[in-house]
Amino acid sequence: MNLSWPFLSSRQGGAKPRLIFALDVASLTEVKEYVALLANEIGLFKVGKQLFLHGGPQVVRLIQDKGGEVFLDLKFHDIPRTVAKAGVEATRLGVRMFNVHASGSFEMMRHTLTEVNKVCRTENLRRPKILAVTVLTSLSKEDLKRTGVIAGVENQVARLAKLAKEAGMDGVVASPLEISRIRRECGKNFLLVVPGVRSRGESWDDQKRVLTPEEAMRAGADYLVVGKPIRDAKDPCEAARQIAVEMEQGMAAASGRTVSLFRSGVVR
């Protein structure tokens, strides 16, 4: 039996399940602290390369043991067989999402999907959502030119998003500036996971293509990935709640509704 993880469409759920916290820390002690602190404030914890190399699969299991869900952000990019095998192991870990680079080719994405579906059937596993990374939010038009890509950021993102959809990916990771274009070209049911969001007045750090949480949700994002603004806040829980408030505002604007920011303890 192949059970897919449910995911939120543009009309389902509130903001909290859509907020992904980037767990970019260097120790298991910090993992335990943030998971205990934020498990009830966010939807998923993103585990990236540094943390996974430090703690390995134990990091994922630690989060799961505390009731958290995991977005495994390792951005697989290799020959199709190698990426497919990595995807199978991510599936066996029970992560809710993992990603590959769309630039790795149609065949790489399609083969990964095929092998993940196969292991889910044979081992009765839930299938994670498989996302394709388009163009990193740290890259600008000039950065792409230096690698030989002259189409521009938005055109390249759209091209890779359409390729990912054709290959059967559940969605893509893209900056908030490309949300509207992807929605037009890939449809409302294509999952959009969006990093590169900052509240007004916050530093952009190494991000170059940025919107606020409200603007990103209004444009049509499904999930937002936020790290530093929560992690470095004096009160990470309050920071997560405030980002959820901004997301709620964007969701309300997108659906034509009005929303009270004081309902259900969203604002205290």
C-alpha positions in Angstrom: 0.0 0.0 0.0 1.4 3.4 -1.0 0.2 6.1 1.3 1.1 9.6 0.4 1.6 12.3 3.0 -1.3 14.8 2.9 -0.3 18.3 2.0 -2.0 21.6 2.3 -3.7 23.2 -0.7 -4.2 26.9 -0.9 -7.6 26.5 0.8 -6.7 24.2 3.7 -5.3 24.7 7.1 -4.0 27.7 9.0 -0.5 29.2 8.9 1.2 27.2 11.6 1.3 23.8 9.6 2.7 25.8 6.6 5.7 27.2 8.5 9.0 25.2 8.2 11.8 26.1 10.6 15.3 25.8 9.1 17.1 23.9 11.9 20.5 25.2 10.8 22.4 24.4 14.0 25.6 22.6 14.7 24.8 20.2 17.6 22.3 17.6 18.8 21.9 19.6 22.0 20.6 22.6 20.0 18.3 20.3 18.0 16.7 19.0 21.2 16.3 22.6 22.5 14.7 23.9 19.4 12.4 20.9 18.8 11.2 21.1 22.4 10.6 24.8 22.0 9.0 25.0 18.6 7.3 21.7 18.0 3.9 23.2 18.7 4.6 26.4 16.8 5.5 25.2 13.3 4.7 22.5 10.8 8.1 20.9 9.9 11.8 21.1 10.8 14.2 21.5 7.9 17.4 19.4 8.3 20.2 20.6 6.0 23.6 19.4 5.0 25.6 20.7 8.0 23.3 19.2 10.6 22.8 15.9 8.8 26.6 15.5 8.3 27.1 16.2 12.0 24.3 13.9 13.4 23.3 11.7 10.5 19.9 9.9 10.5 19.9 10.2 14.3 18.9 13.8 13.8 15.8 12.9 11.9 14.8 10.2 14.4 15.3 12.6 17.3 12.9 15.1 15.7 10.4 12.3 14.9 10.6 10.9 18.5 9.5 14.4 19.7 6.5 14.4 17.4 8.1 16.6 14.7 8.0 16.2 11.0 11.1 16.6 8.8 11.9 18.3 5.5 15.2 16.7 4.5 17.0 19.5 2.6 20.0 17.7 1.1 19.4 18.8 -2.5 20.4 15.5 -4.2 22.2 16.1 -7.5 24.1 13.2 -9.1 23.5 10.5 -11.7 20.0 9.1 -11.7 20.8 5.8 -10.1 22.6 7.4 -7.2 20.0 10.0 -6.5 17.2 7.4 -6.7 19.0 5.3 -4.1 19.4 8.3 -1.9 15.7 9.1 -2.3 14.8 5.5 -1.2 16.9 5.9 2.0 15.2 9.2 2.7 11.9 7.5 2.3 12.9 4.8 4.7 13.8 7.4 7.3 10.2 8.6 7.2 10.8 12.2 6.3 7.8 14.1 5.1 9.7 15.9 2.3 13.0 15.7 0.6 14.5 17.5 -2.4 16.6 17.0 -5.5 18.1 19.6 -7.9 15.8 20.0 -11.0 19.0 20.8 -13.0 20.0 17.2 -12.5 17.8 16.2 -15.4 14.3 14.9 -16.2 15.7 11.3 -16.0 17.2 11.8 -12.6 13.9 13.2 -11.2 11.8 10.5 -13.0 14.0 7.6 -11.9 13.9 8.9 -8.3 10.2 9.0 -8.3 9.9 5.6 -9.8 12.2 4.0 -7.2 10.6 5.8 -4.3 7.1 4.6 -5.4 8.4 1.1 -5.8 9.9 0.9 -2.2 6.7 2.4 -0.8 4.7 -0.3 -2.4 7.0 -3.2 -1.4 7.7 -2.0 2.1 4.3 -0.4 2.8 5.8 3.0 3.5 4.3 6.4 3.3 5.6 8.4 0.3 7.3 11.7 1.1 6.7 14.7 -1.0 9.6 15.0 -3.5 10.5 18.6 -4.4 12.8 19.9 -7.0 15.1 22.9 -6.3 15.0 25.4 -9.1 17.4 28.4 -8.6 18.8 29.0 -5.2 17.6 32.2 -3.5 21.2 33.4 -3.1 21.6 33.6 -6.9 21.1 36.6 -9.1 20.8 37.1 -12.8 24.6 38.0 -12.9 25.4 34.8 -10.9 23.5 32.7 -13.5 25.3 34.4 -16.4 28.6 33.4 -15.0 27.5 29.8 -15.2 26.3 30.1 -18.7 22.6 30.5 -18.1 21.5 33.6 -20.0 17.7 33.2 -19.8 17.5 35.2 -16.5 16.3 34.0 -13.1 12.6 34.0 -13.6 12.7 32.2 -17.0 15.2 29.6 -15.7 13.0 29.0 -12.6 9.9 28.5 -14.8 11.7 26.2 -17.2 13.0 24.0 -14.3 9.6 24.0 -12.6 7.8 22.8 -15.7 10.5 20.1 -16.2 10.0 19.0 -12.6 6.2 18.8 -13.1 6.7 16.8 -16.2 8.9 14.4 -14.4 6.3 13.9 -11.7 7.7 15.9 -8.8 5.2 17.0 -6.2 6.4 20.6 -6.4 9.5 22.8 -6.3 11.6 25.0 -4.0 11.7 28.5 -5.4 12.1 32.1 -4.3 9.0 34.1 -3.5 9.5 36.3 -6.6 8.7 33.4 -8.9 5.6 32.1 -7.2 3.1 33.8 -9.5 4.9 32.6 -12.6 5.1 29.0 -11.4 1.4 29.1 -10.4 0.4 30.2 -13.9 2.5 27.7 -15.7 2.3 24.7 -13.3 -1.2 25.0 -11.8 -2.7 25.4 -8.3 -1.9 21.8 -7.1 1.8 22.0 -7.7 3.4 22.3 -4.3 5.5 25.5 -3.7 8.0 25.6 -0.8 9.4 29.0 -0.5 12.6 30.2 1.3 13.9 33.7 1.1 11.2 35.4 3.3 11.9 38.2 5.8 9.6 40.4 7.7 9.9 44.1 7.0 13.0 45.7 8.4 15.0 42.5 8.8 18.4 41.9 7.2 18.4 39.9 4.0 21.7 38.2 4.9 22.8 36.2 1.8 19.3 36.1 0.3 18.9 38.1 -2.9 15.2 37.4 -3.9 13.0 38.2 -1.0 9.4 39.0 0.0 7.7 39.2 3.4 5.7 36.2 4.7 2.5 38.1 4.0 3.5 38.8 0.4 4.7 35.3 -0.2 1.4 33.7 1.0 -0.7 36.2 -0.9 1.2 35.3 -4.1 0.4 31.6 -3.6 3.1 29.8 -1.5 2.1 26.6 0.2 4.9 26.5 2.8 7.5 29.0 3.9 11.0 28.2 5.1 12.3 30.5 7.9 15.4 30.1 9.9 17.5 33.0 11.2 14.5 35.3 12.1 13.2 32.6 14.4 16.5 31.0 15.5 18.2 34.3 16.5 15.2 35.9 18.1 15.1 36.6 21.8 11.9 34.6 22.0 11.8 32.1 19.1 8.3 31.0 20.0 7.0 34.6 19.8 8.9 35.1 16.5 7.3 32.0 15.0 3.9 33.2 16.1 4.4 36.6 14.6 5.5 35.1 11.3 2.3 33.0 11.4 0.3 36.1 11.9 1.9 37.7 8.7 1.2 34.4 6.8 -2.4 34.5 7.9 -2.8 38.0 6.6 -1.4 36.9 3.2 -3.6 33.8 3.1 -6.7 36.0 3.9 -5.8 38.5 1.2 -5.3 35.7 -1.3 -8.7 34.1 -0.6 -10.6 37.4 -0.2 -11.4 36.8 3.4 -10.8 38.9 6.5 -9.2 37.3 9.5 -8.9 38.3 13.1 -5.4 38.2 14.4 -6.5 37.7 17.9 -8.3 34.4 17.4 -7.2 31.1 19.0 -4.2 32.7 20.7 -2.4 33.6 17.4 -1.6 37.0 19.0 -1.3 37.1 22.7 
